[in-house]
Each structure stands twice: as structure tokens, then as C-alpha cells.
């Protein structure tokens, strides 16, 4: 199963969490990033990952780990 790791700025975090609570049916994990002022959102749902990247436009960087 692929794990999507999406780097987002701290100021975008409330938007992501609010959207996830309303629209998503998957689990997410938030963790502190090495990059100052950023967080990493980890999830396994490719549909919601695509939503974060294309519709919310909050992704600074994306990593897909197997």
C-alpha cells in the first residue's frame, strides 16, 4: 500500500483539517516536518491525496512511499 506524504505550510493546516473532517473518509497523520514552518500530512487514500494537491493547492512537496 502506498503512503502519501504531503508537505504543507502551517498556515494551510486549518484548511486541510477542516476539509478532511467534512469530506474525507480516510485516516490522516500529522507530524512536524524538518522544514521550518511546515507540517507533513501522511495518508493512504489516493483520492483524498489528489484532492489536497489539485483542489486545495496546499502541497509544497509530495512523496509517495511504498
mmCIF file of the N, C-alpha and C atoms, coordinates in Angstrom:
data_MODEL
# 
_entry.id   MODEL 
# 
loop_
_atom_site.group_PDB 
_atom_site.id 
_atom_site.type_symbol 
_atom_site.label_atom_id 
_atom_site.label_alt_id 
_atom_site.label_comp_id 
_atom_site.label_asym_id 
_atom_site.label_entity_id 
_atom_site.label_seq_id 
_atom_site.pdbx_PDB_ins_code 
_atom_site.Cartn_x 
_atom_site.Cartn_y 
_atom_site.Cartn_z 
_atom_site.occupancy 
_atom_site.B_iso_or_equiv 
_atom_site.pdbx_formal_charge 
_atom_site.auth_seq_id 
_atom_site.auth_comp_id 
_atom_site.auth_asym_id 
_atom_site.auth_atom_id 
_atom_site.pdbx_PDB_model_num 
ATOM 1   N N  . UNK A 1 1  ? 0.840   -1.183 0.000  1.00 0.00 ? 1  UNK A N  1 
ATOM 2   C CA . UNK A 1 1  ? 0.000   0.000  0.000  1.00 0.00 ? 1  UNK A CA 1 
ATOM 3   C C  . UNK A 1 1  ? 0.884   1.243  0.000  1.00 0.00 ? 1  UNK A C  1 
ATOM 4   N N  . UNK A 1 2  ? 0.547   2.209  -0.823 1.00 0.00 ? 2  UNK A N  1 
ATOM 5   C CA . UNK A 1 2  ? 1.323   3.430  -0.916 1.00 0.00 ? 2  UNK A CA 1 
ATOM 6   C C  . UNK A 1 2  ? 0.929   4.415  0.173  1.00 0.00 ? 2  UNK A C  1 
ATOM 7   N N  . UNK A 1 3  ? 1.924   5.114  0.690  1.00 0.00 ? 3  UNK A N  1 
ATOM 8   C CA . UNK A 1 3  ? 1.681   6.135  1.700  1.00 0.00 ? 3  UNK A CA 1 
ATOM 9   C C  . UNK A 1 3  ? 2.081   7.473  1.086  1.00 0.00 ? 3  UNK A C  1 
ATOM 10  N N  . UNK A 1 4  ? 1.159   8.422  1.104  1.00 0.00 ? 4  UNK A N  1 
ATOM 11  C CA . UNK A 1 4  ? 1.399   9.745  0.553  1.00 0.00 ? 4  UNK A CA 1 
ATOM 12  C C  . UNK A 1 4  ? 1.830   10.666 1.677  1.00 0.00 ? 4  UNK A C  1 
ATOM 13  N N  . UNK A 1 5  ? 2.961   11.323 1.491  1.00 0.00 ? 5  UNK A N  1 
ATOM 14  C CA . UNK A 1 5  ? 3.469   12.273 2.462  1.00 0.00 ? 5  UNK A CA 1 
ATOM 15  C C  . UNK A 1 5  ? 3.466   13.634 1.785  1.00 0.00 ? 5  UNK A C  1 
ATOM 16  N N  . UNK A 1 6  ? 2.632   14.534 2.287  1.00 0.00 ? 6  UNK A N  1 
ATOM 17  C CA . UNK A 1 6  ? 2.442   15.830 1.662  1.00 0.00 ? 6  UNK A CA 1 
ATOM 18  C C  . UNK A 1 6  ? 2.910   16.921 2.617  1.00 0.00 ? 6  UNK A C  1 
ATOM 19  N N  . UNK A 1 7  ? 3.870   17.703 2.167  1.00 0.00 ? 7  UNK A N  1 
ATOM 20  C CA . UNK A 1 7  ? 4.408   18.804 2.963  1.00 0.00 ? 7  UNK A CA 1 
ATOM 21  C C  . UNK A 1 7  ? 3.524   20.027 2.752  1.00 0.00 ? 7  UNK A C  1 
ATOM 22  N N  . UNK A 1 8  ? 3.034   20.610 3.849  1.00 0.00 ? 8  UNK A N  1 
ATOM 23  C CA . UNK A 1 8  ? 2.197   21.804 3.762  1.00 0.00 ? 8  UNK A CA 1 
ATOM 24  C C  . UNK A 1 8  ? 2.692   22.849 4.756  1.00 0.00 ? 8  UNK A C  1 
ATOM 25  N N  . UNK A 1 9  ? 2.407   24.105 4.464  1.00 0.00 ? 9  UNK A N  1 
ATOM 26  C CA . UNK A 1 9  ? 2.746   25.202 5.376  1.00 0.00 ? 9  UNK A CA 1 
ATOM 27  C C  . UNK A 1 9  ? 1.788   25.197 6.566  1.00 0.00 ? 9  UNK A C  1 
ATOM 28  N N  . UNK A 1 10 ? 2.276   25.648 7.704  1.00 0.00 ? 10 UNK A N  1 
ATOM 29  C CA . UNK A 1 10 ? 1.446   25.686 8.918  1.00 0.00 ? 10 UNK A CA 1 
ATOM 30  C C  . UNK A 1 10 ? 0.175   26.500 8.725  1.00 0.00 ? 10 UNK A C  1 
ATOM 31  N N  . UNK A 1 11 ? 0.243   27.571 7.929  1.00 0.00 ? 11 UNK A N  1 
ATOM 32  C CA . UNK A 1 11 ? -0.945  28.411 7.739  1.00 0.00 ? 11 UNK A CA 1 
ATOM 33  C C  . UNK A 1 11 ? -2.031  27.697 6.939  1.00 0.00 ? 11 UNK A C  1 
ATOM 34  N N  . UNK A 1 12 ? -1.686  26.634 6.200  1.00 0.00 ? 12 UNK A N  1 
ATOM 35  C CA . UNK A 1 12 ? -2.672  25.862 5.429  1.00 0.00 ? 12 UNK A CA 1 
ATOM 36  C C  . UNK A 1 12 ? -3.267  24.716 6.240  1.00 0.00 ? 12 UNK A C  1 
ATOM 37  N N  . UNK A 1 13 ? -2.713  24.433 7.390  1.00 0.00 ? 13 UNK A N  1 
ATOM 38  C CA . UNK A 1 13 ? -3.157  23.297 8.193  1.00 0.00 ? 13 UNK A CA 1 
ATOM 39  C C  . UNK A 1 13 ? -4.631  23.370 8.594  1.00 0.00 ? 13 UNK A C  1 
ATOM 40  N N  . UNK A 1 14 ? -5.156  24.510 9.051  1.00 0.00 ? 14 UNK A N  1 
ATOM 41  C CA . UNK A 1 14 ? -6.586  24.550 9.395  1.00 0.00 ? 14 UNK A CA 1 
ATOM 42  C C  . UNK A 1 14 ? -7.493  24.237 8.206  1.00 0.00 ? 14 UNK A C  1 
ATOM 43  N N  . UNK A 1 15 ? -7.134  24.687 7.017  1.00 0.00 ? 15 UNK A N  1 
ATOM 44  C CA . UNK A 1 15 ? -7.918  24.398 5.814  1.00 0.00 ? 15 UNK A CA 1 
ATOM 45  C C  . UNK A 1 15 ? -7.961  22.901 5.541  1.00 0.00 ? 15 UNK A C  1 
ATOM 46  N N  . UNK A 1 16 ? -6.820  22.252 5.659  1.00 0.00 ? 16 UNK A N  1 
ATOM 47  C CA . UNK A 1 16 ? -6.736  20.810 5.405  1.00 0.00 ? 16 UNK A CA 1 
ATOM 48  C C  . UNK A 1 16 ? -7.554  20.029 6.431  1.00 0.00 ? 16 UNK A C  1 
ATOM 49  N N  . UNK A 1 17 ? -7.407  20.355 7.701  1.00 0.00 ? 17 UNK A N  1 
ATOM 50  C CA . UNK A 1 17 ? -8.120  19.632 8.754  1.00 0.00 ? 17 UNK A CA 1 
ATOM 51  C C  . UNK A 1 17 ? -9.626  19.832 8.625  1.00 0.00 ? 17 UNK A C  1 
ATOM 52  N N  . UNK A 1 18 ? -10.060 21.054 8.349  1.00 0.00 ? 18 UNK A N  1 
ATOM 53  C CA . UNK A 1 18 ? -11.491 21.310 8.184  1.00 0.00 ? 18 UNK A CA 1 
ATOM 54  C C  . UNK A 1 18 ? -12.059 20.546 6.985  1.00 0.00 ? 18 UNK A C  1 
ATOM 55  N N  . UNK A 1 19 ? -11.346 20.569 5.870  1.00 0.00 ? 19 UNK A N  1 
ATOM 56  C CA . UNK A 1 19 ? -11.801 19.848 4.681  1.00 0.00 ? 19 UNK A CA 1 
ATOM 57  C C  . UNK A 1 19 ? -11.829 18.350 4.942  1.00 0.00 ? 19 UNK A C  1 
ATOM 58  N N  . UNK A 1 20 ? -10.808 17.843 5.628  1.00 0.00 ? 20 UNK A N  1 
ATOM 59  C CA . UNK A 1 20 ? -10.742 16.410 5.939  1.00 0.00 ? 20 UNK A CA 1 
ATOM 60  C C  . UNK A 1 20 ? -11.922 15.989 6.818  1.00 0.00 ? 20 UNK A C  1 
ATOM 61  N N  . UNK A 1 21 ? -12.272 16.812 7.804  1.00 0.00 ? 21 UNK A N  1 
ATOM 62  C CA . UNK A 1 21 ? -13.381 16.481 8.697  1.00 0.00 ? 21 UNK A CA 1 
ATOM 63  C C  . UNK A 1 21 ? -14.715 16.440 7.952  1.00 0.00 ? 21 UNK A C  1 
ATOM 64  N N  . UNK A 1 22 ? -14.867 17.277 6.947  1.00 0.00 ? 22 UNK A N  1 
ATOM 65  C CA . UNK A 1 22 ? -16.130 17.345 6.205  1.00 0.00 ? 22 UNK A CA 1 
ATOM 66  C C  . UNK A 1 22 ? -16.215 16.362 5.047  1.00 0.00 ? 22 UNK A C  1 
ATOM 67  N N  . UNK A 1 23 ? -15.116 16.137 4.331  1.00 0.00 ? 23 UNK A N  1 
ATOM 68  C CA . UNK A 1 23 ? -15.185 15.417 3.058  1.00 0.00 ? 23 UNK A CA 1 
ATOM 69  C C  . UNK A 1 23 ? -14.521 14.041 3.039  1.00 0.00 ? 23 UNK A C  1 
ATOM 70  N N  . UNK A 1 24 ? -13.489 13.841 3.816  1.00 0.00 ? 24 UNK A N  1 
ATOM 71  C CA . UNK A 1 24 ? -12.674 12.629 3.681  1.00 0.00 ? 24 UNK A CA 1 
ATOM 72  C C  . UNK A 1 24 ? -13.224 11.463 4.485  1.00 0.00 ? 24 UNK A C  1 
ATOM 73  N N  . UNK A 1 25 ? -12.961 10.284 3.988  1.00 0.00 ? 25 UNK A N  1 
ATOM 74  C CA . UNK A 1 25 ? -13.314 9.048  4.688  1.00 0.00 ? 25 UNK A CA 1 
ATOM 75  C C  . UNK A 1 25 ? -12.056 8.204  4.870  1.00 0.00 ? 25 UNK A C  1 
ATOM 76  N N  . UNK A 1 26 ? -10.978 8.866  5.240  1.00 0.00 ? 26 UNK A N  1 
ATOM 77  C CA . UNK A 1 26 ? -9.708  8.169  5.438  1.00 0.00 ? 26 UNK A CA 1 
ATOM 78  C C  . UNK A 1 26 ? -9.043  8.707  6.700  1.00 0.00 ? 26 UNK A C  1 
ATOM 79  N N  . UNK A 1 27 ? -8.025  8.018  7.129  1.00 0.00 ? 27 UNK A N  1 
ATOM 80  C CA . UNK A 1 27 ? -7.242  8.458  8.277  1.00 0.00 ? 27 UNK A CA 1 
ATOM 81  C C  . UNK A 1 27 ? -6.074  9.296  7.785  1.00 0.00 ? 27 UNK A C  1 
ATOM 82  N N  . UNK A 1 28 ? -5.739  10.323 8.554  1.00 0.00 ? 28 UNK A N  1 
ATOM 83  C CA . UNK A 1 28 ? -4.540  11.095 8.253  1.00 0.00 ? 28 UNK A CA 1 
ATOM 84  C C  . UNK A 1 28 ? -3.680  11.148 9.504  1.00 0.00 ? 28 UNK A C  1 
ATOM 85  N N  . UNK A 1 29 ? -2.410  11.391 9.273  1.00 0.00 ? 29 UNK A N  1 
ATOM 86  C CA . UNK A 1 29 ? -1.467  11.543 10.381 1.00 0.00 ? 29 UNK A CA 1 
ATOM 87  C C  . UNK A 1 29 ? -0.713  12.841 10.134 1.00 0.00 ? 29 UNK A C  1 
ATOM 88  N N  . UNK A 1 30 ? -0.662  13.693 11.134 1.00 0.00 ? 30 UNK A N  1 
ATOM 89  C CA . UNK A 1 30 ? 0.070   14.950 11.040 1.00 0.00 ? 30 UNK A CA 1 
ATOM 90  C C  . UNK A 1 30 ? 1.334   14.831 11.860 1.00 0.00 ? 30 UNK A C  1 
ATOM 91  N N  . UNK A 1 31 ? 2.429   15.305 11.292 1.00 0.00 ? 31 UNK A N  1 
ATOM 92  C CA . UNK A 1 31 ? 3.678   15.309 12.058 1.00 0.00 ? 31 UNK A CA 1 
ATOM 93  C C  . UNK A 1 31 ? 4.484   16.545 11.703 1.00 0.00 ? 31 UNK A C  1 
ATOM 94  N N  . UNK A 1 32 ? 5.387   16.891 12.587 1.00 0.00 ? 32 UNK A N  1 
ATOM 95  C CA . UNK A 1 32 ? 6.249   18.044 12.375 1.00 0.00 ? 32 UNK A CA 1 
ATOM 96  C C  . UNK A 1 32 ? 7.274   17.717 11.297 1.00 0.00 ? 32 UNK A C  1 
ATOM 97  N N  . UNK A 1 33 ? 7.515   18.662 10.417 1.00 0.00 ? 33 UNK A N  1 
ATOM 98  C CA . UNK A 1 33 ? 8.485   18.470 9.336  1.00 0.00 ? 33 UNK A CA 1 
ATOM 99  C C  . UNK A 1 33 ? 9.843   19.059 9.730  1.00 0.00 ? 33 UNK A C  1 
ATOM 100 N N  . UNK A 1 34 ? 10.867  18.626 9.027  1.00 0.00 ? 34 UNK A N  1 
ATOM 101 C CA . UNK A 1 34 ? 12.190  19.209 9.247  1.00 0.00 ? 34 UNK A CA 1 
ATOM 102 C C  . UNK A 1 34 ? 12.255  20.633 8.711  1.00 0.00 ? 34 UNK A C  1 
ATOM 103 N N  . UNK A 1 35 ? 11.433  20.928 7.726  1.00 0.00 ? 35 UNK A N  1 
ATOM 104 C CA . UNK A 1 35 ? 11.380  22.265 7.142  1.00 0.00 ? 35 UNK A CA 1 
ATOM 105 C C  . UNK A 1 35 ? 10.669  23.211 8.110  1.00 0.00 ? 35 UNK A C  1 
ATOM 106 N N  . UNK A 1 36 ? 11.307  24.305 8.483  1.00 0.00 ? 36 UNK A N  1 
ATOM 107 C CA . UNK A 1 36 ? 10.677  25.239 9.427  1.00 0.00 ? 36 UNK A CA 1 
ATOM 108 C C  . UNK A 1 36 ? 9.358   25.781 8.880  1.00 0.00 ? 36 UNK A C  1 
ATOM 109 N N  . UNK A 1 37 ? 8.357   25.856 9.752  1.00 0.00 ? 37 UNK A N  1 
ATOM 110 C CA . UNK A 1 37 ? 7.065   26.406 9.384  1.00 0.00 ? 37 UNK A CA 1 
ATOM 111 C C  . UNK A 1 37 ? 6.177   25.466 8.579  1.00 0.00 ? 37 UNK A C  1 
ATOM 112 N N  . UNK A 1 38 ? 6.505   24.173 8.576  1.00 0.00 ? 38 UNK A N  1 
ATOM 113 C CA . UNK A 1 38 ? 5.729   23.215 7.789  1.00 0.00 ? 38 UNK A CA 1 
ATOM 114 C C  . UNK A 1 38 ? 5.338   21.995 8.622  1.00 0.00 ? 38 UNK A C  1 
ATOM 115 N N  . UNK A 1 39 ? 4.352   21.282 8.130  1.00 0.00 ? 39 UNK A N  1 
ATOM 116 C CA . UNK A 1 39 ? 3.910   20.012 8.686  1.00 0.00 ? 39 UNK A CA 1 
ATOM 117 C C  . UNK A 1 39 ? 3.817   19.002 7.554  1.00 0.00 ? 39 UNK A C  1 
ATOM 118 N N  . UNK A 1 40 ? 3.845   17.726 7.908  1.00 0.00 ? 40 UNK A N  1 
ATOM 119 C CA . UNK A 1 40 ? 3.679   16.651 6.935  1.00 0.00 ? 40 UNK A CA 1 
ATOM 120 C C  . UNK A 1 40 ? 2.355   15.955 7.228  1.00 0.00 ? 40 UNK A C  1 
ATOM 121 N N  . UNK A 1 41 ? 1.554   15.796 6.192  1.00 0.00 ? 41 UNK A N  1 
ATOM 122 C CA . UNK A 1 41 ? 0.302   15.051 6.282  1.00 0.00 ? 41 UNK A CA 1 
ATOM 123 C C  . UNK A 1 41 ? 0.556   13.706 5.620  1.00 0.00 ? 41 UNK A C  1 
ATOM 124 N N  . UNK A 1 42 ? 0.350   12.626 6.354  1.00 0.00 ? 42 UNK A N  1 
ATOM 125 C CA . UNK A 1 42 ? 0.525   11.274 5.808  1.00 0.00 ? 42 UNK A CA 1 
ATOM 126 C C  . UNK A 1 42 ? -0.841  10.625 5.679  1.00 0.00 ? 42 UNK A C  1 
ATOM 127 N N  . UNK A 1 43 ? -1.107  10.032 4.512  1.00 0.00 ? 43 UNK A N  1 
ATOM 128 C CA . UNK A 1 43 ? -2.361  9.333  4.288  1.00 0.00 ? 43 UNK A CA 1 
ATOM 129 C C  . UNK A 1 43 ? -2.168  8.252  3.240  1.00 0.00 ? 43 UNK A C  1 
ATOM 130 N N  . UNK A 1 44 ? -3.120  7.328  3.157  1.00 0.00 ? 44 UNK A N  1 
ATOM 131 C CA . UNK A 1 44 ? -3.029  6.224  2.203  1.00 0.00 ? 44 UNK A CA 1 
ATOM 132 C C  . UNK A 1 44 ? -4.102  6.283  1.126  1.00 0.00 ? 44 UNK A C  1 
ATOM 133 N N  . UNK A 1 45 ? -5.002  7.238  1.213  1.00 0.00 ? 45 UNK A N  1 
ATOM 134 C CA . UNK A 1 45 ? -6.094  7.358  0.247  1.00 0.00 ? 45 UNK A CA 1 
ATOM 135 C C  . UNK A 1 45 ? -5.644  8.199  -0.954 1.00 0.00 ? 45 UNK A C  1 
ATOM 136 N N  . UNK A 1 46 ? -5.500  7.601  -2.140 1.00 0.00 ? 46 UNK A N  1 
ATOM 137 C CA . UNK A 1 46 ? -5.029  8.366  -3.303 1.00 0.00 ? 46 UNK A CA 1 
ATOM 138 C C  . UNK A 1 46 ? -6.025  9.420  -3.766 1.00 0.00 ? 46 UNK A C  1 
ATOM 139 N N  . UNK A 1 47 ? -7.312  9.193  -3.552 1.00 0.00 ? 47 UNK A N  1 
ATOM 140 C CA . UNK A 1 47 ? -8.330  10.164 -3.974 1.00 0.00 ? 47 UNK A CA 1 
ATOM 141 C C  . UNK A 1 47 ? -8.229  11.439 -3.141 1.00 0.00 ? 47 UNK A C  1 
ATOM 142 N N  . UNK A 1 48 ? -8.111  11.287 -1.828 1.00 0.00 ? 48 UNK A N  1 
ATOM 143 C CA . UNK A 1 48 ? -8.005  12.478 -0.991 1.00 0.00 ? 48 UNK A CA 1 
ATOM 144 C C  . UNK A 1 48 ? -6.644  13.156 -1.155 1.00 0.00 ? 48 UNK A C  1 
ATOM 145 N N  . UNK A 1 49 ? -5.601  12.387 -1.402 1.00 0.00 ? 49 UNK A N  1 
ATOM 146 C CA . UNK A 1 49 ? -4.285  12.980 -1.663 1.00 0.00 ? 49 UNK A CA 1 
ATOM 147 C C  . UNK A 1 49 ? -4.360  13.859 -2.917 1.00 0.00 ? 49 UNK A C  1 
ATOM 148 N N  . UNK A 1 50 ? -5.019  13.367 -3.958 1.00 0.00 ? 50 UNK A N  1 
ATOM 149 C CA . UNK A 1 50 ? -5.177  14.151 -5.179 1.00 0.00 ? 50 UNK A CA 1 
ATOM 150 C C  . UNK A 1 50 ? -6.002  15.413 -4.912 1.00 0.00 ? 50 UNK A C  1 
ATOM 151 N N  . UNK A 1 51 ? -7.009  15.301 -4.060 1.00 0.00 ? 51 UNK A N  1 
ATOM 152 C CA . UNK A 1 51 ? -7.827  16.466 -3.708 1.00 0.00 ? 51 UNK A CA 1 
ATOM 153 C C  . UNK A 1 51 ? -6.970  17.527 -3.021 1.00 0.00 ? 51 UNK A C  1 
ATOM 154 N N  . UNK A 1 52 ? -6.115  17.106 -2.103 1.00 0.00 ? 52 UNK A N  1 
ATOM 155 C CA . UNK A 1 52 ? -5.246  18.056 -1.407 1.00 0.00 ? 52 UNK A CA 1 
ATOM 156 C C  . UNK A 1 52 ? -4.295  18.748 -2.378 1.00 0.00 ? 52 UNK A C  1 
ATOM 157 N N  . UNK A 1 53 ? -3.782  17.983 -3.324 1.00 0.00 ? 53 UNK A N  1 
ATOM 158 C CA . UNK A 1 53 ? -2.790  18.526 -4.252 1.00 0.00 ? 53 UNK A CA 1 
ATOM 159 C C  . UNK A 1 53 ? -3.437  19.428 -5.302 1.00 0.00 ? 53 UNK A C  1 
ATOM 160 N N  . UNK A 1 54 ? -4.533  18.977 -5.905 1.00 0.00 ? 54 UNK A N  1 
ATOM 161 C CA . UNK A 1 54 ? -5.107  19.701 -7.042 1.00 0.00 ? 54 UNK A CA 1 
ATOM 162 C C  . UNK A 1 54 ? -6.182  20.710 -6.661 1.00 0.00 ? 54 UNK A C  1 
ATOM 163 N N  . UNK A 1 55 ? -7.078  20.355 -5.732 1.00 0.00 ? 55 UNK A N  1 
ATOM 164 C CA . UNK A 1 55 ? -8.183  21.254 -5.434 1.00 0.00 ? 55 UNK A CA 1 
ATOM 165 C C  . UNK A 1 55 ? -7.827  22.240 -4.323 1.00 0.00 ? 55 UNK A C  1 
ATOM 166 N N  . UNK A 1 56 ? -7.269  21.745 -3.221 1.00 0.00 ? 56 UNK A N  1 
ATOM 167 C CA . UNK A 1 56 ? -6.916  22.637 -2.120 1.00 0.00 ? 56 UNK A CA 1 
ATOM 168 C C  . UNK A 1 56 ? -5.639  23.419 -2.405 1.00 0.00 ? 56 UNK A C  1 
ATOM 169 N N  . UNK A 1 57 ? -4.772  22.868 -3.235 1.00 0.00 ? 57 UNK A N  1 
ATOM 170 C CA . UNK A 1 57 ? -3.499  23.502 -3.630 1.00 0.00 ? 57 UNK A CA 1 
ATOM 171 C C  . UNK A 1 57 ? -2.649  23.920 -2.424 1.00 0.00 ? 57 UNK A C  1 
ATOM 172 N N  . UNK A 1 58 ? -2.475  22.990 -1.497 1.00 0.00 ? 58 UNK A N  1 
ATOM 173 C CA . UNK A 1 58 ? -1.691  23.284 -0.297 1.00 0.00 ? 58 UNK A CA 1 
ATOM 174 C C  . UNK A 1 58 ? -0.338  22.567 -0.299 1.00 0.00 ? 58 UNK A C  1 
ATOM 175 N N  . UNK A 1 59 ? -0.105  21.709 -1.255 1.00 0.00 ? 59 UNK A N  1 
ATOM 176 C CA . UNK A 1 59 ? 1.106   20.883 -1.246 1.00 0.00 ? 59 UNK A CA 1 
ATOM 177 C C  . UNK A 1 59 ? 2.332   21.686 -1.659 1.00 0.00 ? 59 UNK A C  1 
ATOM 178 N N  . UNK A 1 60 ? 3.337   21.678 -0.816 1.00 0.00 ? 60 UNK A N  1 
ATOM 179 C CA . UNK A 1 60 ? 4.639   22.253 -1.160 1.00 0.00 ? 60 UNK A CA 1 
ATOM 180 C C  . UNK A 1 60 ? 5.500   21.184 -1.832 1.00 0.00 ? 60 UNK A C  1 
ATOM 181 N N  . UNK A 1 61 ? 5.365   19.960 -1.360 1.00 0.00 ? 61 UNK A N  1 
ATOM 182 C CA . UNK A 1 61 ? 6.144   18.827 -1.883 1.00 0.00 ? 61 UNK A CA 1 
ATOM 183 C C  . UNK A 1 61 ? 5.368   17.549 -1.575 1.00 0.00 ? 61 UNK A C  1 
ATOM 184 N N  . UNK A 1 62 ? 5.483   16.561 -2.465 1.00 0.00 ? 62 UNK A N  1 
ATOM 185 C CA . UNK A 1 62 ? 4.774   15.297 -2.291 1.00 0.00 ? 62 UNK A CA 1 
ATOM 186 C C  . UNK A 1 62 ? 5.770   14.154 -2.410 1.00 0.00 ? 62 UNK A C  1 
ATOM 187 N N  . UNK A 1 63 ? 5.663   13.201 -1.505 1.00 0.00 ? 63 UNK A N  1 
ATOM 188 C CA . UNK A 1 63 ? 6.482   11.997 -1.545 1.00 0.00 ? 63 UNK A CA 1 
ATOM 189 C C  . UNK A 1 63 ? 5.544   10.793 -1.465 1.00 0.00 ? 63 UNK A C  1 
ATOM 190 N N  . UNK A 1 64 ? 5.760   9.833  -2.355 1.00 0.00 ? 64 UNK A N  1 
ATOM 191 C CA . UNK A 1 64 ? 4.955   8.606  -2.319 1.00 0.00 ? 64 UNK A CA 1 
ATOM 192 C C  . UNK A 1 64 ? 5.878   7.464  -1.928 1.00 0.00 ? 64 UNK A C  1 
ATOM 193 N N  . UNK A 1 65 ? 5.595   6.879  -0.754 1.00 0.00 ? 65 UNK A N  1 
ATOM 194 C CA . UNK A 1 65 ? 6.415   5.792  -0.218 1.00 0.00 ? 65 UNK A CA 1 
ATOM 195 C C  . UNK A 1 65 ? 5.622   4.482  -0.302 1.00 0.00 ? 65 UNK A C  1 
ATOM 196 N N  . UNK A 1 66 ? 6.304   3.408  -0.605 1.00 0.00 ? 66 UNK A N  1 
ATOM 197 C CA . UNK A 1 66 ? 5.632   2.102  -0.681 1.00 0.00 ? 66 UNK A CA 1 
ATOM 198 C C  . UNK A 1 66 ? 5.823   1.343  0.597  1.00 0.00 ? 66 UNK A C  1 
# 
